[in-house]
Amino acid sequence: MSVRSCCLTASLVVSVLCGATAASAALNAPLTSAAVSADATTALQSNQLVPDRPAVLSKRIIGRSVEDRRIRAWELGDRRSDVTVVAVADMHGNETGGEVILKQLRDGRAIQNVHLWVIPRDNPDGVVRGQRHNANGVDLNRNFGVKWRPLTGYYYAGPRPWSEPETRTLRRFLNDVDPDYVVSFHSPLYGIDVYGAKDRPFARRLSREMALPIREFDCAGVCHGTFSQWFNARHDGAAVTIELGSDPSERYLTKRGPRGLLRAVGGYR
Ligand SMILES: [Zn+2]
């Protein structure tokens, strides 16, 4: 087995290898056949992971879903940068455009001038099921502990705030990283949300660079327990929701979207 294919096959199993700054060390490390599983091979084919990711500084498993799937964060860019950003996708499992954008940033050329964490798949159970909610039927974007209400139905907020492991994972991770900016990708609405915006200049930069209109998405009158509400209330940084529309093009998700996000936070590659 070549070094490349060995690393490829094992990359989903040996999580500390093949994706970090230690990539070159990992390439030289012996891997046992026990690390190679059929599951990893299958996942590999669907994800098309590659070992050579110059943008990646490290990779972390930051939590687990209800059904025990791993939630991963990838650290990109430059740790010495003054600006730290966290970008989250797939909080709603049937809104996966943001995942394409974040994987494009992860898998492309080295990133300069910004310290960027990407979480391409926050709700892995929902993605596997093709549904908005997590495996408990909870709308994760109503489960955060600021202005939480016991919403039911489509916006089911869970039995109490922070009831879901995916929500607690984001709280723990963001409290640890404490970024200057957070973006959270959704659809099918279209635009940069400035409802209750904390940093309008940042929203305007996102709008300009990502070619999305400024909009006020007010959750049909009342927003309760959302991710951005929580982050904006509890952290100094600013969180913005990005709605990509009902059917963003492949070209947008792989070109303009990732390039625009990077520019909006002051990065380049
Ligand atoms: Zn959504």
Residues whose N, C-alpha, C, O or C-beta is under 5 A from the ligand:
A	BS01	ZN	H92 E95 H186 S187
